[in-house]
Amino acid sequence: MQSNTSVQITKEKLANWIKSVPNRNAFQVLSSARTIKWNEEILYQFEHEWDWEQLSKNTAIPWTKELVLQYENNLCWDENSAFLAVESIISDVEIASMYIKRNEIDVYKAPLFPWSDIFITQHIMHIKWQILSQSTYIKWDKALLEKFITVLDYDLFNWPLNEADTIEILQKHKNVIDWSKLSACASLPWSESLLFTFEDKWCYQTLIHNIEINNKYSELFEFVKNKVEPLELAESTVAMNEHQFEWLVGHIFYTISKQMTSRPSVRFRANSLMRKLLSPNKIWETLSAVNMSSWTLEFMKKYEDKWHWGEISINESIKWTDQICDYFRNQLEFEPILRNTYGKEEYSLKTLQSIYTGFLENLDTIERINNYPLIQWNEELIELYRDKIDIDALAEFGWIDSKILDAYQYEFDWQKLSQNRQLRINRDTFLAYHQKWNASILNNPHIEFLEEDYLSFQNRFKRQAYYELEQKQPTNLILFTGSLRQKRYLNELYNIPWSIAVFSILKDHFDKNKLASNNMIPWTFDYLILAPKIKEFIGCHFNGVDLSFVDESFLMELY
């Protein structure tokens, strides 16, 4: 407990700090404070002075139902509001009713919201069913589902029943259910029994695009192949094997031929646009996008002269191999393949090297800088395609490890290299080149930095600030905030060792308006006094200062 003398000193320090910036609003600054002993009196006395957006998020306020009702129109009703995380408040039916009538989307994200049969019935006109249907916080049982089965949106609905109960409830309500929407429901317990029980009810034009059924029922192609037009089936997500693909190709061309020759009037109406849409080239463009259960080199060779290679290159059902990439190197478009395989562990390094080679061989130069991070570069690849690589772009955006850094240390632009978020080096490598980095390296998420690192970069912070000022770039965006347009990256940097010495260095290199809300900083007076002199010091929890002395009389002095 603080002594009277200590309290008086703290009061004076706080008052002086607040007044150190002209026209700074003390109530706005203190609205986020977690160390004030909040009570109804100081909230009521200064109701029109507080920043209610910040108060709404303040977990130190002893929130009660009565308090929420009193300040209903002042409070912010969203998922970040502290009072809505209090179980006794959010689970209260009166509060819940107020919340849902405000038409706030965040109501559906509240884990403790009192959803029930009665509540939903009473507020059925205020409910956004598309959002409610996606909520994971409602305990849908058989009775609740049955009552609202006609209004649910099934696209993203988490169906709660097993196969037997599902068949029972669908049989009971089969004449009022929207089967088109239900056919899109991925979470139904899809099975042969379910599909055949309601064979005459499904909307097959929707069903064939429900990719989850493929994962649960391997015979889907055989089930639907005579229920939709062959061309519709080709445009669907239904998986097929090589034999089924051949059946599909034959039926597509047979159907088109039959339609075009069956009646003269049909032939006459087939204008030039229709002929173009049904041309073999357009059909094979569609067929090149089908979902095959397995793509083999032999199968792809069989239709080599027919494939639309642009569609083949973006077909995500193809599991690329080095044999396929090497054989069709001159036909494939490797940029989409590069993107679709990036970060997927199932691809071997050998396959990836074939993709990289195919991509690089078909270019005069790598024009898109966002392609550099997609390649796991090595010395051999760099040397082989050196004439196509922009070495500055590689330094700033490429996937670079310690070996590449060692090999090209004299060619890389170290300012660009320091900004590279794909730089995968360890602390030893960082220290080995310590004198070459500029301060942007401290943004790298793959290196563990210590307090001594920030201190050793003190002069480099100043040099970089001067450089960017000369370039007319805003100095408060130097390191830790910024936009992709400036090739900067937002980084909260929660792992900074926030000693007073480190804070002294970094404080001017953050967005000043966001610095206050960084509550990883232990905000004692030592830190507050050093902080930039900004008027709107918003979001600070003041966790390093005991503000339990703040009462009506102290606030009146500030007022």
N, C-alpha and C positions, 0 to 999 in steps of 0.2 A: 504493500500500500504506500502511495506517495505521501510525503510530509507536506504540510501547508506551504513551506518555502519552495519545495520542489514543484508543487502544483502551480504556484504563482509564477515561477520561472517558465514553466511549460506554457502557461497562458500567454505570457508576454511574448515568448518565442513564436507561438502560433499566430497571434494577432499581428506581430511585426512581419512575419512571413507573408501572410495574406495581403497586408497593406503594402508590401514591397512592390507590387504591380498595381499601377493606378487603375481604378474602376474594376478591380477583380471582385467577383461576386462570391462572398464567403459562403453563402448558402448553397450555391451551385457546387463549389469545391468540396464542401463537407457532406454533401448528400450521399456520397459513396463510402464514407468513413465507416469502418467496422468496429472501431474501438470507442465510439460514443455510446453512452448508456441511453439508448433511444427509449422514449416514452410518449404517451399520448399528448402530454402537455406541450412539449416542444414541437411536435408535428402540427398540433392545432394552432398554437400561438403564431407560427410562421408559415401557415399553410400556403400562402400565396408567394412565398419566397423560395421554397424548396424546389429543386429540380426533380420532378416526380418520375421522370424516366429513370434516373439514377436511384431514387428511393425505391422504386418498384423492384430493382435488382438486389437491393441491400438485404443480405441474409442476417444482419445483426439486429434488425428491427423485430420486436416480438409480435409477429403478425397474428391477428385473430380475425374471426369472422366479422366481429363488430367493427374493427378497424377497416376492413375491406369494404363493408357496406357504407361506412361513413365517407370514404374517399373514392368510391366507385368510379366517378368520372375523372378523377385526377390520375388514377393508376394506369399503367401500361399493361395490357392483358396479352402477354405473349409468352413463348416458351422460356424466355430468360428471366421472367418475373419470379422473385423469391417467394412471394406469398402464394403463388400457384403450386409451389413444391411442398407446401405444408399439407400433410394428409388431412387434418381436421377441417381445412378450408376447402381444398379442391374436391373432397369427397362429400361435401355438404350439398344437398340437392338445390337449395336456394341459390347458393353461389354458382353452382354448375349451370343452373337455368339462366342466370344473368350472363354467364360466359358464352353459352351457345347462342343466345339471342343477339350477341354482338357480332355474329358472323365472322369470328376470328378463325382462321385456318388452324392456328396453333392449338385450339381446343382438342383436336384429334390426335395431338402428340402427347397429351397429358396421361401418364401411366395410371394415375390414381383417380381418373375421372369416373363418376358413378354411373356408368352405362348399365342400363337394365331394361327389361321389357317395358315397364311402366314409363320410365324416363324417355325412352325412344318414342313411344306412342304419343306421349304428351307434347313432344317437340318435333314431331315428324316433319312439320312444314319448315323448320329452321335447319334441318340436317342436310348437309352436303353429302349425298349418298355416294358419290364417286370417291370422296376422300374417306368417308367412314368405312367403306368396303375394304379399304387398304389397311385400316388400323389393326395393329397387332395387340391392342390393349383391351379389346372386347372379347369376352369369353363366349363365343358362339356355341351354343349347344343345339340339340335337335329341335327343341321347342322354339327357341329364339329364331333360328334359321327359318323354320317353317312359317313363322308369323310374317317375316319380312322378305320372303323368298322372291316376291315379284318386284321389289324395288332395289334390290342389291345390284351393284355393278360388279360383274364377275371377272373382268379382265385381270385385276390384281388381287382378287379376293382369296383369302387363305381358307379353302374349304375344310371344315372341321370334322366331317363324318367319314366313317369307313365305307367300304364298298357296299355292304349289305344295307346299312342305314341310308346310304345315298340312293340306292335303287328304290328303296321303299318310299322315301320322301319325293323323289322325282316321279314315281308312278302316281302318287297321290295328287300331285300338282301339275301333271304333265300338260294340261290344257291351258294353264295360265302362265307358265314359265316362258320367258323370252329365250328360245333355244338358240337363237343367233348369238346372244351374249354368253350363254352358258357354254356354247361350243368353243369359246375363246378362253375358258377358265383353265389355267395351267395346273391348278392344284387339285382338281378332281381326282379321285382314285381310279385313274384310267386303267381299263382292263378289257379283255375280250368280252367278258360278260356284260360290262357296262355299255360298251359300244353296240353290241348286238341286241341288248334289251330295248334300246331306244333307237334302233336303226332307222326307223321311219320319222324320227323327230329331229335328228341332228341337222344343223345347217352346214352342209359339207363344204361350201365355199369358205366358211370360217374355220371349220375343223381342220382342213388341210394345211392351215397356217399356224396351228397350235403345235409348236415344236416339242413341247413337253411330252406329248403322246408318243413321239418316236422313242423316247427314253424308256417308256413303260410297256410299249406294245410293238414288237418287232414286225408284226404282220400288217401294219397299217396300210401299206401300199396295196396289198391284195384286197383289203376291206373297202378301200375308197375308189379303186381304179375304174370301176364301172358306174360310179355315182357322180362323177364330175367330168367335164370335158377334158380330153387328154392334154390340151394346151394349158388349162387351168392347173392340172396336176404338175405339169412341168414348172409352173411358176410358183409352186407351193414349197413348203419346208419338209414335205414327206420324204423320208429316206428311202433309197432304192438300191438294189444291187445291179450288176451288169445285165443280167437276164431281163430284169424289169425295165431297165433303161431301153433295151432293144425293143421290148414290147411297146413302150411309150413312143419311141421314135416311129415305129411302124404305124401305130394308131393315129398319131398326129397327122402324118402325111396322107394316110388313107382317108381320115375324116375330112381334111381340107379338100382333097381331090373329089370326094363324094359330094360335098356341098357345092363345089364349083361346077360340077357336071350334071348334078341330079335334075335341075330344072333350068330351062333357058332364062327364065325371069331372074333367077338367082345369079346366073352368069352375067346377065346384063347389068344388074345392080352392083356388081363387084367393080367399083371404080378404081382409079389408079392408086388412091391411098390404101384401099383395102388390099389390093394386090401387093403393095409394098409391105404392108403389115404381115401378110401371110407368105412373103417370099421365103425361100429356103434360108437365105442369109439371116433374116430376122428370127426365124424359128430356131436356127442353130445358136443364135445369140441367147435365146431363152434357155435352150438345152444346155448351154455351157455354164449356166448358173444353178443347175439342179443340185440337190442335196444327195450325194452318193455316199453309201455306207463305207465304200473303199475306192480310192482312185489308184490304179496301178499303172505302171509305165506301159505295159502291153495294151491295156484298155485305152489309154490316151493316144497311143500310136494308131489304133484302129480307126479313129476318126480325126486324125491329124489334119487332114485337109479341110475339115468342116468346122472345127471349133472356132468360136469367137474368142481370141486370145486375151482380149481386154477383160471379158467376163470370167474367163478361166483364172486370170491373174488375181481377181478379187474374190474368188469363190472360197469361202471360209471352211467348206467341208473337205477341202483337199489337204491332206497331210503331206507337206512337201518333203521330198527326199533329194539327196544330192544327185541321184540318177535322173530324176525327172527334171531338175533344174539344169543339169548339164546337157541333157538330150534336147530340150526345147529352149535352149538359151537364146536363140535368135527370134523366137516367137513370143516369149513371155514378156510381160511388163513388170519389171522387178521392183519398182517403187512401192506399189501396193502390197506386194509379197513381203517386202522389207518391213512395212508397217504392221502387217498382220502377224508376223512371226516374232516381233520384238517382245522380249520379256517372257516368252513362253518356254518353259523348261523342257518340254518334250522334244525340242529340236536339238540335235547333236551339233557340236562345233563344226563337224565336217559338212553337214547340211547348210549351216549358217554361212560357212565360207563360200559354198557354191552360190548362195543367194547374194552375198556381198560381191562376188566376182561377176555374176550376171548383171547386177545393178551397175557396177562401175564400168564394165566393158561397153555398155550401151549408152554411155554419156560422153559428151565432150568435156564437161566440167560439172561438178556438183553445185547446182545453182541454189538449191533450197538449203538454208542453214539448218532448218529443223530436221534434215536427214542425217546430219553428222552424229547426233547422239544415238541413232538407231544402230550404228555399226560398232561391233567390238573390235576396235582397231588393234593391229599389231604391226611390227616393223616391216614384215614382208609385204603386207597389204599396202602400207603407205608407200614403200619404195616402188612397188609394181605399178601403182596408179598415181604417182607423184604429180604428173603433169595435169591431172584432173582435180587435184585437191587444192583448195585455198588454205594455206598453212595457218593463216590468221583465224579463219573460221574453225579449223580443227582445234586450235589452241583454246578458243573461246567456248566451243560447243561440243567437241568430240569426246568420246569415251577414252580417257587417257590414264594409263597406269604408270607405275614407277619406271618400267623398262622403256616405254616410249618417251617419258620425260627425260630420262638419262640420254637417250639417243638423239633427241632433237632440242636439247636445252639451249643451244646457241641460235636456233632458228625461230623458236617460239617467241611471241610477244608476251612478256611476263605480266603485263597489265591485263591482257585478255585472259591469259592462263589463270590469273588470280581470281577472275570472275566465273570461271568454269565450274558449274555445279556437277558436271559429270567427271570431274577429276577424282580418280579413285587411287589415292595414295595413302600410305600410313604416316604415322607421326614422325618416324625416323627420316623418311624422304622429305617431309615438310621441313624438318630441322636442317637437313643437309643443304637445302637451298634457301635457308632463312633470309639471306640478304637480298634475294631476288624478288620475293613476293611484295605486292603492295597490300594495303590493309583489307582489300576485298576478300582475300583468302580466308579471313575469319568468318565468312559466310558459309564456308564449305561444310555440308552436313556429314561428310564421311571422315572427318578428322576430329579427334578429341583434343580440344584446346585447354590450356591451363591458364591460371591468372598471369603467370610470367610471360605468356605469349602476348596477351593484350598490352601488358606494360612495355614489352620490348618493341611494340609497334607504335608507340606514342608519336614519335617524330614522323612516321609514315602516314599516320592519320592527318597530321597537319599539312604535309606535302600534298596528299591527295585532295584535301579540302581546297588548297590553293589552286591546284591544277583544275579541279572541276569548276571553281569559281571563275578562273580564266576562260574556261570553255563555256561559261554562262549556263552551267547546270546548277540546279538548286542544291546548295550544300547540305540541307537537311535530308536529302535523299541519297547521300553518298553511298551508304553501305546497307542499311538495314530495312529500307523500304524502297518502293519504286515500282515501275511498271515494266511489263515485258517489252513494251515499245522502246524503252530505254535500255533494254537488255539487262534489267535489274530484276531482283526477285524479292518478294516479301518473305521475311524470315523472322519468326518470333525470337529465336535464339534463347530458348529457355535454359540452355546449359551454360550460360555465361556465369562465371564465378563473380558475383556482384560485390566485390570489395569496393570500398570508397575510392581506391586508386583507379580501379577499372572503370567505375562509373564516371570519374572525372574525365577519362579519356573518351568514353563512348557517348556521353550525354548529348553532344552536339552533332552526332552522326545518326540520330534517329529522327523520325518524323516527330516534331515537338508535340503535336496534338495527340499523338498516340503514346508518348512516353509515360504520361501519368497513369495510364491504365495498365502498364506493365507491372503487375503486382508480384513478379518474381524479384523485383528490386525491394530490399528491406527498407521501406520508406521511414527512416529516422530523420531528425532535423538536419543531420549532417548531409543527407542526400537531398532533402528538400531545399536547403539553402544553395546547394550547387546546381539544382535543376534550372533549366532555361526559364527566363522570366516571361512566362506566357499567361495571358489573361484567363483563358478557359482551361484550368488544370482539372480535367474531368476524369473520373473513373478510378482515382487513387483510393486504396483501402486504408491508408495510414496505419498499416499493421505494425510499424516500428515506433509509433507514438501512442502513449496512453492518453486518450481524449475523454476519459470518464468524467472529467470535471465540466465538460460542456453542458451548460444548462441555459435556462431562459435568460438569466441576467448576463451571462457571457455573450450569448447570441445577440442580446439587445445592444451591447456595446459595439459589436461588429456591425449591427444594423444602422 
